């Protein structure tokens, strides 16, 4: 398992799999460098380590990102595409 849960004051807290610091839920920007150019996906929900900054995505979000990237790779007409995750997966 890449990361785990640890109870603190009755609340489960996710811990980073690399440095074991606490993780917090944030909205991040995901970038994918593909042969035709770069795809930038804004407002992606993720868990971010408060210490080392490592970013973790849930399986659902990762699957949605993969599908979104695959769709835009086939449609992209420019070298840079910027996508709003919250509007694209709704």
RORODREN-712851 format. One record per atom (N, C-alpha, C, O, CB): residue number from 0; atom name; z, y, x. Coordinates in nm, 4 decimals. Atoms other than C-alpha are relative to their C-alpha. Glycine has a CB too. Layout:
BAFI|NUM|CA|Z|Y|X .
...
This chain:
BAFI|0|N|0.0000|-0.1177|0.0846 .
BAFI|0|CA|0.0000|0.0000|0.0000 .
BAFI|0|C|0.0000|0.1244|0.0894 .
BAFI|0|O|0.0744|0.1299|0.1873 .
BAFI|0|CB|0.1226|-0.0004|-0.0964 .
BAFI|1|N|0.0150|-0.1192|-0.0819 .
BAFI|1|CA|-0.0952|0.3402|0.1394 .
BAFI|1|C|0.1193|0.0942|-0.0116 .
BAFI|1|O|0.1531|0.1635|0.0844 .
BAFI|1|CB|-0.1260|0.0728|-0.0384 .
BAFI|2|N|-0.1148|-0.0861|0.0187 .
BAFI|2|CA|0.2008|0.5234|-0.0039 .
BAFI|2|C|0.0917|-0.0634|-0.1018 .
BAFI|2|O|0.0523|-0.1580|-0.1701 .
BAFI|2|CB|-0.0424|0.1414|-0.0440 .
BAFI|3|N|-0.0943|0.0639|0.0907 .
BAFI|3|CA|0.5091|0.4465|-0.2081 .
BAFI|3|C|0.0858|0.1002|-0.0728 .
BAFI|3|O|0.0782|0.2209|-0.0500 .
BAFI|3|CB|0.0872|-0.0959|0.0749 .
BAFI|4|N|-0.0900|-0.0822|0.0799 .
BAFI|4|CA|0.7666|0.5756|-0.4488 .
BAFI|4|C|0.1416|-0.0201|0.0500 .
BAFI|4|O|0.1805|-0.1306|0.0876 .
BAFI|4|CB|-0.0108|-0.0345|-0.1508 .
BAFI|5|N|-0.1399|0.0082|-0.0371 .
BAFI|5|CA|1.1237|0.6540|-0.3618 .
BAFI|5|C|0.0777|0.0848|-0.0985 .
BAFI|5|O|0.0415|0.1997|-0.1238 .
BAFI|5|CB|0.0238|0.0466|0.1471 .
BAFI|6|N|-0.0771|-0.0753|0.0986 .
BAFI|6|CA|1.3850|0.7586|-0.6147 .
BAFI|6|C|0.0915|0.1006|0.0688 .
BAFI|6|O|0.1634|0.0680|0.1633 .
BAFI|6|CB|0.0824|-0.0950|-0.0881 .
BAFI|7|N|-0.0864|-0.1061|-0.0479 .
BAFI|7|CA|1.5579|1.0884|-0.5482 .
BAFI|7|C|0.0587|0.0693|-0.1223 .
BAFI|7|O|-0.0159|0.1236|-0.2039 .
BAFI|7|CB|-0.0776|0.1007|0.0921 .
BAFI|8|N|-0.0674|-0.0625|0.1138 .
BAFI|8|CA|1.8143|1.2192|-0.7981 .
BAFI|8|C|-0.0562|-0.0497|-0.1326 .
BAFI|8|O|-0.0733|0.0282|-0.2263 .
BAFI|8|CB|-0.0126|0.1517|0.0079 .
BAFI|9|N|0.0488|0.0585|0.1238 .
BAFI|9|CA|1.6810|0.9823|-1.0622 .
BAFI|9|C|-0.1478|0.0180|-0.0255 .
BAFI|9|O|-0.2005|-0.0404|-0.1202 .
BAFI|9|CB|0.0739|0.0564|-0.1120 .
BAFI|10|N|0.1430|-0.0247|0.0183 .
BAFI|10|CA|1.3208|1.1037|-1.0250 .
BAFI|10|C|-0.0785|-0.0724|0.1091 .
BAFI|10|O|-0.0412|-0.0655|0.2262 .
BAFI|10|CB|-0.0307|0.1525|0.0022 .
BAFI|11|N|0.0824|0.0633|-0.1040 .
BAFI|11|CA|1.0515|0.8986|-0.8481 .
BAFI|11|C|-0.0781|0.1063|0.0781 .
BAFI|11|O|-0.1359|0.1977|0.0193 .
BAFI|11|CB|-0.0978|-0.1033|-0.0630 .
BAFI|12|N|0.0727|-0.0930|-0.0864 .
BAFI|12|CA|0.8999|1.0849|-0.5525 .
BAFI|12|C|-0.0972|-0.0808|0.0847 .
BAFI|12|O|-0.0573|-0.1758|0.1520 .
BAFI|12|CB|0.0979|0.0836|0.0902 .
BAFI|13|N|0.0992|0.0696|-0.0796 .
BAFI|13|CA|0.5751|0.9723|-0.3915 .
BAFI|13|C|0.0159|0.0416|0.1465 .
BAFI|13|O|0.0374|0.1588|0.1774 .
BAFI|13|CB|-0.1435|0.0301|-0.0516 .
BAFI|14|N|-0.0116|-0.0253|-0.1433 .
BAFI|14|CA|0.5917|0.9412|-0.0131 .
BAFI|14|C|-0.1341|-0.0252|0.0686 .
BAFI|14|O|-0.2068|-0.1177|0.0326 .
BAFI|14|CB|0.1102|-0.0885|0.0623 .
BAFI|15|N|0.1237|0.0122|-0.0759 .
BAFI|15|CA|0.3025|0.9862|0.2297 .
BAFI|15|C|-0.0014|-0.1319|0.0778 .
BAFI|15|O|0.0991|-0.1711|0.1372 .
BAFI|15|CB|-0.0166|0.1198|0.0961 .
BAFI|16|N|0.0148|0.1250|-0.0730 .
BAFI|16|CA|0.1730|0.6628|0.3794 .
BAFI|16|C|-0.0098|0.0181|0.1504 .
BAFI|16|O|0.0063|-0.0779|0.2259 .
BAFI|16|CB|-0.1203|-0.0718|-0.0485 .
BAFI|17|N|0.0125|-0.0249|-0.1437 .
BAFI|17|CA|0.1242|0.8288|0.7178 .
BAFI|17|C|0.1302|0.0481|0.0626 .
BAFI|17|O|0.1744|-0.0058|0.1641 .
BAFI|17|CB|-0.1087|0.1018|0.0253 .
BAFI|18|N|-0.1192|-0.0588|-0.0624 .
BAFI|18|CA|0.4360|1.0386|0.7814 .
BAFI|18|C|0.1266|-0.0164|-0.0829 .
BAFI|18|O|0.2351|0.0205|-0.0379 .
BAFI|18|CB|-0.0231|0.1459|0.0256 .
BAFI|19|N|-0.1122|0.0283|0.0905 .
BAFI|19|CA|0.6625|0.9390|0.4871 .
BAFI|19|C|0.0637|0.1241|-0.0622 .
BAFI|19|O|0.1703|0.1138|-0.1228 .
BAFI|19|CB|0.1050|-0.0761|0.0740 .
BAFI|20|N|-0.0510|-0.1219|0.0641 .
BAFI|20|CA|0.7147|1.3016|0.3741 .
BAFI|20|C|-0.0365|-0.0030|-0.1487 .
BAFI|20|O|-0.1152|-0.0871|-0.1921 .
BAFI|20|CB|-0.0579|0.1286|0.0690 .
BAFI|21|N|0.0264|-0.0072|0.1443 .
BAFI|21|CA|0.7082|1.3963|0.0052 .
BAFI|21|C|-0.1437|0.0453|-0.0270 .
BAFI|21|O|-0.2036|0.1198|0.0505 .
BAFI|21|CB|0.0996|0.0962|-0.0683 .
BAFI|22|N|0.1331|-0.0392|0.0451 .
BAFI|22|CA|0.3793|1.4333|-0.1787 .
BAFI|22|C|0.0171|0.0916|-0.1210 .
BAFI|22|O|0.1138|0.0787|-0.1962 .
BAFI|22|CB|-0.0883|-0.1256|-0.0351 .
BAFI|23|N|-0.0021|-0.0839|0.1193 .
BAFI|23|CA|0.3041|1.7013|-0.4374 .
BAFI|23|C|-0.1378|0.0019|-0.0637 .
BAFI|23|O|-0.2398|-0.0081|0.0045 .
BAFI|23|CB|0.0458|0.1431|0.0341 .
BAFI|24|N|0.1255|-0.0037|0.0735 .
BAFI|24|CA|0.0396|1.7200|-0.7074 .
BAFI|24|C|-0.0626|0.1380|0.0154 .
BAFI|24|O|0.0035|0.2400|-0.0038 .
BAFI|24|CB|0.0221|-0.0344|-0.1496 .
BAFI|25|N|0.0736|-0.1247|-0.0195 .
BAFI|25|CA|-0.2253|1.9843|-0.6374 .
BAFI|25|C|-0.1437|-0.0179|-0.0459 .
BAFI|25|O|-0.1900|-0.1293|-0.0706 .
BAFI|25|CB|0.0046|0.0445|0.1481 .
BAFI|26|N|0.1432|-0.0021|0.0253 .
BAFI|26|CA|-0.5804|2.0797|-0.7192 .
BAFI|26|C|-0.0651|0.0341|0.1336 .
BAFI|26|O|-0.0333|0.1364|0.1942 .
BAFI|26|CB|-0.0395|0.1038|-0.1143 .
BAFI|27|N|0.0602|-0.0179|-0.1320 .
BAFI|27|CA|-0.7978|2.0451|-0.4073 .
BAFI|27|C|-0.1516|0.0099|-0.0112 .
BAFI|27|O|-0.2095|-0.0137|-0.1172 .
BAFI|27|CB|0.0390|-0.1157|0.0935 .
BAFI|28|N|0.1460|-0.0019|-0.0088 .
BAFI|28|CA|-1.1578|2.0920|-0.2988 .
BAFI|28|C|-0.0439|-0.1191|0.0836 .
BAFI|28|O|0.0044|-0.1386|0.1951 .
BAFI|28|CB|-0.0521|0.1344|0.0615 .
BAFI|29|N|0.0522|0.1187|-0.0659 .
BAFI|29|CA|-1.3456|1.7747|-0.2032 .
BAFI|29|C|-0.1412|0.0301|0.0478 .
BAFI|29|O|-0.2208|0.0853|-0.0283 .
BAFI|29|CB|0.0022|-0.1236|-0.0952 .
BAFI|30|N|0.1361|-0.0197|-0.0496 .
BAFI|30|CA|-1.6560|1.7898|0.0176 .
BAFI|30|C|-0.0582|-0.1334|0.0443 .
BAFI|30|O|0.0123|-0.2190|0.0978 .
BAFI|30|CB|-0.0022|0.1017|0.1168 .
BAFI|31|N|0.0720|0.1213|-0.0394 .
BAFI|31|CA|-1.9139|1.5192|0.0784 .
BAFI|31|C|-0.1262|0.0432|0.0721 .
BAFI|31|O|-0.2105|0.1129|0.0155 .
BAFI|31|CB|-0.0335|-0.0910|-0.1240 .
BAFI|32|N|0.1183|-0.0291|-0.0806 .
BAFI|32|CA|-2.1711|1.5499|0.3563 .
BAFI|32|C|-0.0973|-0.1156|-0.0194 .
BAFI|32|O|-0.0703|-0.2285|0.0217 .
BAFI|32|CB|0.0364|0.0200|0.1525 .
BAFI|33|N|0.1003|0.1023|0.0262 .
BAFI|33|CA|-2.4817|1.3611|0.2478 .
BAFI|33|C|-0.1266|0.0353|0.0770 .
BAFI|33|O|-0.1379|0.1448|0.1323 .
BAFI|33|CB|-0.0291|-0.0130|-0.1526 .
BAFI|34|N|0.1232|-0.0227|-0.0767 .
BAFI|34|CA|-2.8249|1.3279|0.4050 .
BAFI|34|C|-0.0739|0.1264|-0.0417 .
BAFI|34|O|-0.1253|0.1990|0.0434 .
BAFI|34|CB|-0.0919|-0.1183|-0.0149 .
BAFI|35|N|0.0751|-0.1141|0.0506 .
BAFI|35|CA|-2.9797|1.5950|0.1831 .
BAFI|35|C|0.0767|0.1318|0.0116 .
BAFI|35|O|0.0156|0.2380|-0.0004 .
BAFI|35|CB|-0.0376|-0.0240|-0.1436 .
BAFI|36|N|-0.0793|-0.1219|-0.0069 .
BAFI|36|CA|-2.6937|1.8458|0.2240 .
BAFI|36|C|0.1474|-0.0259|-0.0211 .
BAFI|36|O|0.2000|-0.1295|0.0195 .
BAFI|36|CB|-0.0486|0.0989|-0.1013 .
BAFI|37|N|-0.1442|0.0077|0.0217 .
BAFI|37|CA|-2.3353|1.9077|0.1170 .
BAFI|37|C|0.0295|0.0201|-0.1479 .
BAFI|37|O|-0.0273|0.1080|-0.2126 .
BAFI|37|CB|0.0751|0.1051|0.0858 .
BAFI|38|N|-0.0471|-0.0160|0.1373 .
BAFI|38|CA|-2.1684|1.8604|-0.2208 .
BAFI|38|C|0.1464|0.0409|0.0073 .
BAFI|38|O|0.2265|-0.0240|0.0746 .
BAFI|38|CB|-0.0189|-0.1321|-0.0843 .
BAFI|39|N|-0.1365|-0.0513|0.0042 .
BAFI|39|CA|-1.8514|2.0595|-0.2866 .
BAFI|39|C|0.0504|-0.0162|-0.1429 .
BAFI|39|O|-0.0115|0.0332|-0.2371 .
BAFI|39|CB|0.0073|0.1502|0.0469 .
BAFI|40|N|-0.0586|0.0203|0.1322 .
BAFI|40|CA|-1.6301|1.9539|-0.5774 .
BAFI|40|C|0.1338|0.0726|-0.0024 .
BAFI|40|O|0.2252|0.0386|0.0727 .
BAFI|40|CB|0.0172|-0.1529|-0.0332 .
BAFI|41|N|-0.1216|-0.0818|0.0089 .
BAFI|41|CA|-1.3641|2.2079|-0.6749 .
BAFI|41|C|0.0921|-0.0510|-0.1093 .
BAFI|41|O|0.0478|-0.1186|-0.2021 .
BAFI|41|CB|-0.0354|0.1468|-0.0259 .
BAFI|42|N|-0.1022|0.0296|0.1019 .
BAFI|42|CA|-1.0424|2.1595|-0.8751 .
BAFI|42|C|0.0206|-0.1495|-0.0230 .
BAFI|42|O|0.0311|-0.1939|-0.1373 .
BAFI|42|CB|-0.0379|0.0654|-0.1309 .
BAFI|43|N|-0.0211|0.1443|0.0100 .
BAFI|43|CA|-0.9948|1.7881|-0.7999 .
BAFI|43|C|0.1504|-0.0285|0.0064 .
BAFI|43|O|0.2164|0.0150|0.1008 .
BAFI|43|CB|-0.0764|-0.0760|0.1137 .
BAFI|44|N|-0.1424|0.0327|-0.0036 .
BAFI|44|CA|-0.6464|1.6547|-0.8882 .
BAFI|44|C|0.0295|-0.0998|0.1117 .
BAFI|44|O|-0.0421|-0.1986|0.1278 .
BAFI|44|CB|0.0458|-0.0566|-0.1355 .
BAFI|45|N|-0.0346|0.0866|-0.1127 .
BAFI|45|CA|-0.4765|1.4947|-0.5869 .
BAFI|45|C|0.1481|0.0117|0.0322 .
BAFI|45|O|0.2160|0.1047|-0.0114 .
BAFI|45|CB|-0.0844|0.0353|0.1238 .
BAFI|46|N|-0.1342|-0.0070|-0.0565 .
BAFI|46|CA|-0.1459|1.4172|-0.4211 .
BAFI|46|C|-0.0174|0.0428|0.1451 .
BAFI|46|O|-0.0956|-0.0167|0.2193 .
BAFI|46|CB|0.0774|-0.1383|-0.0121 .
BAFI|47|N|0.0139|-0.0550|-0.1347 .
BAFI|47|CA|-0.1035|1.6189|-0.1011 .
BAFI|47|C|0.1350|-0.0068|0.0702 .
BAFI|47|O|0.2370|0.0315|0.0129 .
BAFI|47|CB|-0.0530|0.1465|-0.0041 .
BAFI|48|N|-0.1227|0.0099|-0.0782 .
BAFI|48|CA|0.1551|1.5540|0.1700 .
BAFI|48|C|0.0501|0.1397|0.0360 .
BAFI|48|O|-0.0268|0.2239|0.0823 .
BAFI|48|CB|-0.0230|-0.0840|0.1277 .
BAFI|49|N|-0.0592|-0.1309|-0.0303 .
BAFI|49|CA|0.3927|1.8482|0.2148 .
BAFI|49|C|0.0186|0.0205|0.1500 .
BAFI|49|O|0.0405|0.1328|0.1953 .
BAFI|49|CB|0.1344|0.0149|-0.0710 .
BAFI|50|N|-0.0223|-0.0100|-0.1445 .
BAFI|50|CA|0.4248|1.7706|0.5862 .
BAFI|50|C|-0.1312|-0.0029|0.0791 .
BAFI|50|O|-0.1591|0.0902|0.1548 .
BAFI|50|CB|0.0907|-0.1136|0.0465 .
BAFI|51|N|0.1216|0.0154|-0.0817 .
BAFI|51|CA|0.0919|1.6480|0.7308 .
BAFI|51|C|-0.1275|0.0454|-0.0721 .
BAFI|51|O|-0.2327|0.0584|-0.0096 .
BAFI|51|CB|-0.0154|-0.1451|0.0417 .
BAFI|52|N|0.1152|-0.0494|0.0742 .
BAFI|52|CA|-0.1416|1.7671|0.4527 .
BAFI|52|C|-0.1007|-0.1063|-0.0409 .
BAFI|52|O|-0.2066|-0.0738|-0.0945 .
BAFI|52|CB|-0.0688|0.1015|0.0804 .
BAFI|53|N|0.0915|0.1066|0.0384 .
BAFI|53|CA|-0.3018|1.4270|0.3980 .
BAFI|53|C|-0.0182|-0.0008|-0.1515 .
BAFI|53|O|0.0762|0.0262|-0.2258 .
BAFI|53|CB|0.0519|-0.1368|0.0491 .
BAFI|54|N|0.0336|-0.0049|0.1420 .
BAFI|54|CA|-0.4755|1.4001|0.0587 .
BAFI|54|C|-0.0256|-0.1413|-0.0514 .
BAFI|54|O|-0.0961|-0.2196|0.0121 .
BAFI|54|CB|-0.1237|0.0903|-0.0245 .
BAFI|55|N|0.0172|0.1298|0.0636 .
BAFI|55|CA|-0.4597|1.0969|-0.1733 .
BAFI|55|C|-0.0500|0.0221|-0.1427 .
BAFI|55|O|-0.0013|0.1101|-0.2136 .
BAFI|55|CB|0.1334|-0.0816|0.0011 .
BAFI|56|N|0.0538|-0.0064|0.1358 .
BAFI|56|CA|-0.6614|1.0443|-0.4929 .
BAFI|56|C|0.0385|-0.1269|-0.0741 .
BAFI|56|O|0.0474|-0.2339|-0.0139 .
BAFI|56|CB|-0.1545|0.0184|0.0013 .
BAFI|57|N|-0.0233|0.1208|0.0797 .
BAFI|57|CA|-0.5765|0.8079|-0.7781 .
BAFI|57|C|-0.1298|-0.0784|-0.0065 .
BAFI|57|O|-0.2366|-0.0248|0.0231 .
BAFI|57|CB|0.0516|0.0349|-0.1438 .
BAFI|58|N|0.1193|0.0819|0.0145 .
BAFI|58|CA|-0.8169|0.5213|-0.8376 .
BAFI|58|C|-0.0962|0.0576|-0.1033 .
BAFI|58|O|-0.2179|0.0524|-0.0858 .
BAFI|58|CB|0.0384|-0.1413|-0.0384 .
BAFI|59|N|0.0828|-0.0592|0.1055 .
BAFI|59|CA|-0.9405|0.6928|-1.1537 .
BAFI|59|C|-0.0762|0.1204|0.0518 .
BAFI|59|O|-0.1964|0.1329|0.0284 .
BAFI|59|CB|0.0861|0.0404|-0.1197 .
BAFI|60|N|0.0640|-0.1204|-0.0540 .
BAFI|60|CA|-1.0114|1.0224|-0.9774 .
BAFI|60|C|-0.1045|-0.0388|0.1041 .
BAFI|60|O|-0.2133|0.0188|0.1065 .
BAFI|60|CB|0.1055|0.0953|0.0622 .
BAFI|61|N|0.0960|0.0448|-0.1014 .
BAFI|61|CA|-1.1807|0.8424|-0.6863 .
BAFI|61|C|-0.1266|-0.0557|-0.0653 .
BAFI|61|O|-0.2373|-0.0284|-0.0189 .
BAFI|61|CB|0.0640|-0.1067|0.0910 .
BAFI|62|N|0.1161|0.0558|0.0712 .
BAFI|62|CA|-1.4076|0.6534|-0.9296 .
BAFI|62|C|-0.0826|0.1119|-0.0643 .
BAFI|62|O|-0.2056|0.1083|-0.0621 .
BAFI|62|CB|0.0460|-0.1014|-0.1081 .
BAFI|63|N|0.0703|-0.1126|0.0603 .
BAFI|63|CA|-1.4909|0.9782|-1.1120 .
BAFI|63|C|-0.0747|0.0807|0.1053 .
BAFI|63|O|-0.1873|0.1245|0.0816 .
BAFI|63|CB|0.0980|0.0896|-0.0753 .
BAFI|64|N|0.0664|-0.0710|-0.1098 .
BAFI|64|CA|-1.5706|1.1500|-0.7813 .
BAFI|64|C|-0.1250|-0.0754|0.0450 .
BAFI|64|O|-0.2307|-0.0156|0.0649 .
BAFI|64|CB|0.0968|0.0185|0.1189 .
BAFI|65|N|0.1136|0.0813|-0.0441 .
BAFI|65|CA|-1.7961|0.8625|-0.6764 .
BAFI|65|C|-0.1160|0.0107|-0.0988 .
BAFI|65|O|-0.2310|0.0282|-0.0586 .
BAFI|65|CB|0.0423|-0.1472|0.0166 .
BAFI|66|N|0.1035|-0.0095|0.1029 .
BAFI|66|CA|-1.9852|0.8721|-1.0063 .
BAFI|66|C|-0.0640|0.1392|0.0002 .
BAFI|66|O|-0.1859|0.1522|-0.0105 .
BAFI|66|CB|0.0592|-0.0314|-0.1391 .
BAFI|67|N|0.0474|-0.1386|-0.0035 .
BAFI|67|CA|-2.0135|1.2530|-0.9902 .
BAFI|67|C|-0.0920|0.0228|0.1198 .
BAFI|67|O|-0.1985|0.0830|0.1057 .
BAFI|67|CB|0.1190|0.0976|0.0053 .
BAFI|68|N|0.0798|-0.0158|-0.1222 .
BAFI|68|CA|-2.1451|1.2443|-0.6316 .
BAFI|68|C|-0.1330|-0.0745|-0.0149 .
BAFI|68|O|-0.2385|-0.0202|0.0178 .
BAFI|68|CB|0.0782|-0.0523|0.1244 .
BAFI|69|N|0.1231|0.0777|0.0191 .
BAFI|69|CA|-2.3964|0.9685|-0.7145 .
BAFI|69|C|-0.0973|0.0715|-0.0933 .
BAFI|69|O|-0.2177|0.0741|-0.0679 .
BAFI|69|CB|0.0328|-0.1389|-0.0556 .
BAFI|70|N|0.0842|-0.0725|0.0956 .
BAFI|70|CA|-2.5257|1.1702|-1.0110 .
BAFI|70|C|-0.0636|0.1219|0.0650 .
BAFI|70|O|-0.1837|0.1449|0.0503 .
BAFI|70|CB|0.0818|0.0425|-0.1224 .
BAFI|71|N|0.0523|-0.1223|-0.0598 .
BAFI|71|CA|-2.5621|1.4923|-0.8148 .
BAFI|71|C|-0.0914|-0.0257|0.1187 .
BAFI|71|O|-0.1786|0.0563|0.1476 .
BAFI|71|CB|0.1132|0.0875|0.0428 .
BAFI|72|N|0.0901|0.0345|-0.1103 .
BAFI|72|CA|-2.7258|1.3196|-0.5159 .
BAFI|72|C|-0.1399|-0.0206|-0.0546 .
BAFI|72|O|-0.2379|0.0227|0.0062 .
BAFI|72|CB|0.0486|-0.1272|0.0747 .
BAFI|73|N|0.1314|0.0256|0.0574 .
BAFI|73|CA|-3.0068|1.2073|-0.7428 .
BAFI|73|C|-0.0625|0.1253|-0.0623 .
BAFI|73|O|-0.1846|0.1326|-0.0762 .
BAFI|73|CB|0.0102|-0.1090|-0.1042 .
BAFI|74|N|0.0497|-0.1211|0.0649 .
BAFI|74|CA|-3.0362|1.5529|-0.9079 .
BAFI|74|C|-0.0089|0.1217|0.0918 .
BAFI|74|O|-0.0780|0.2187|0.0606 .
BAFI|74|CB|0.0873|0.0330|-0.1154 .
BAFI|75|N|-0.0123|-0.1180|-0.0865 .
BAFI|75|CA|-2.9637|1.7871|-0.6182 .
BAFI|75|C|-0.1356|0.0492|0.0485 .
BAFI|75|O|-0.2168|-0.0273|0.1007 .
BAFI|75|CB|0.0888|-0.0314|0.1197 .
BAFI|76|N|0.1237|-0.0595|-0.0458 .
BAFI|76|CA|-3.2453|2.0250|-0.5423 .
BAFI|76|C|0.0234|0.0978|0.1131 .
BAFI|76|O|-0.0716|0.1574|0.1639 .
BAFI|76|CB|-0.0698|0.0688|-0.1137 .
BAFI|77|N|-0.0304|-0.0935|-0.1081 .
BAFI|77|CA|-3.0663|2.2338|-0.2805 .
BAFI|77|C|0.0869|-0.0691|0.1045 .
BAFI|77|O|0.1338|-0.1810|0.0836 .
BAFI|77|CB|0.0707|0.1266|-0.0546 .
BAFI|78|N|-0.0797|0.0578|-0.1077 .
BAFI|78|CA|-2.8792|2.1738|0.0425 .
BAFI|78|C|0.1491|0.0038|-0.0291 .
BAFI|78|O|0.2251|-0.0748|0.0274 .
BAFI|78|CB|-0.0280|0.0723|0.1288 .
BAFI|79|N|-0.1416|-0.0119|0.0349 .
BAFI|79|CA|-2.5454|2.2805|-0.1097 .
BAFI|79|C|0.0140|0.0013|-0.1519 .
BAFI|79|O|-0.0520|0.0794|-0.2204 .
BAFI|79|CB|0.0625|0.1285|0.0624 .
BAFI|80|N|-0.0302|0.0028|0.1428 .
BAFI|80|CA|-2.4154|2.1926|-0.4562 .
BAFI|80|C|0.1496|0.0190|-0.0167 .
BAFI|80|O|0.2284|-0.0442|0.0538 .
BAFI|80|CB|-0.0478|-0.1333|-0.0663 .
BAFI|81|N|-0.1412|-0.0228|0.0283 .
BAFI|81|CA|-2.0843|2.3211|-0.5942 .
BAFI|81|C|0.0252|-0.0428|-0.1440 .
BAFI|81|O|-0.0420|0.0034|-0.2362 .
BAFI|81|CB|0.0405|0.1504|0.0233 .
BAFI|82|N|-0.0299|0.0592|0.1289 .
BAFI|82|CA|-1.9316|2.1302|-0.8855 .
BAFI|82|C|0.1457|0.0269|-0.0356 .
BAFI|82|O|0.2324|0.0208|0.0516 .
BAFI|82|CB|-0.0293|-0.1514|0.0011 .
BAFI|83|N|-0.1367|-0.0134|0.0484 .
BAFI|83|CA|-1.6209|2.1998|-1.0954 .
BAFI|83|C|0.0402|-0.1338|-0.0604 .
BAFI|83|O|-0.0131|-0.1728|-0.1643 .
BAFI|83|CB|0.0135|0.1167|-0.1044 .
BAFI|84|N|-0.0413|0.1332|0.0428 .
BAFI|84|CA|-1.4465|1.8622|-1.1354 .
BAFI|84|C|0.0493|0.0013|-0.1431 .
BAFI|84|O|0.0111|-0.0850|-0.2222 .
BAFI|84|CB|0.1083|-0.0541|0.0917 .
BAFI|85|N|-0.0604|-0.0029|0.1333 .
BAFI|85|CA|-1.2516|1.9637|-1.4473 .
BAFI|85|C|-0.1033|0.0158|-0.1099 .
BAFI|85|O|-0.0833|-0.0338|-0.2208 .
BAFI|85|CB|0.1006|0.1118|-0.0089 .
BAFI|86|N|0.1049|-0.0176|0.1003 .
BAFI|86|CA|-1.5687|2.0644|-1.6293 .
BAFI|86|C|-0.0990|-0.1159|0.0001 .
BAFI|86|O|-0.1628|-0.1430|-0.1017 .
BAFI|86|CB|-0.0739|0.1306|0.0240 .
BAFI|87|N|0.1002|0.1055|-0.0135 .
BAFI|87|CA|-1.7811|1.7746|-1.5029 .
BAFI|87|C|0.0464|-0.1353|-0.0513 .
BAFI|87|O|-0.0371|-0.2173|-0.0895 .
BAFI|87|CB|-0.0400|-0.0130|0.1430 .
BAFI|88|N|-0.0489|0.1311|0.0446 .
BAFI|88|CA|-1.5557|1.4818|-1.6010 .
BAFI|88|C|0.0570|0.0059|-0.1415 .
BAFI|88|O|0.0966|-0.0969|-0.1966 .
BAFI|88|CB|0.1067|-0.0522|0.0964 .
BAFI|89|N|-0.0565|-0.0148|0.1351 .
BAFI|89|CA|-1.4378|1.6197|-1.9359 .
BAFI|89|C|-0.0910|-0.0551|-0.1057 .
BAFI|89|O|-0.0580|-0.0503|-0.2242 .
BAFI|89|CB|0.0289|0.1446|-0.0298 .
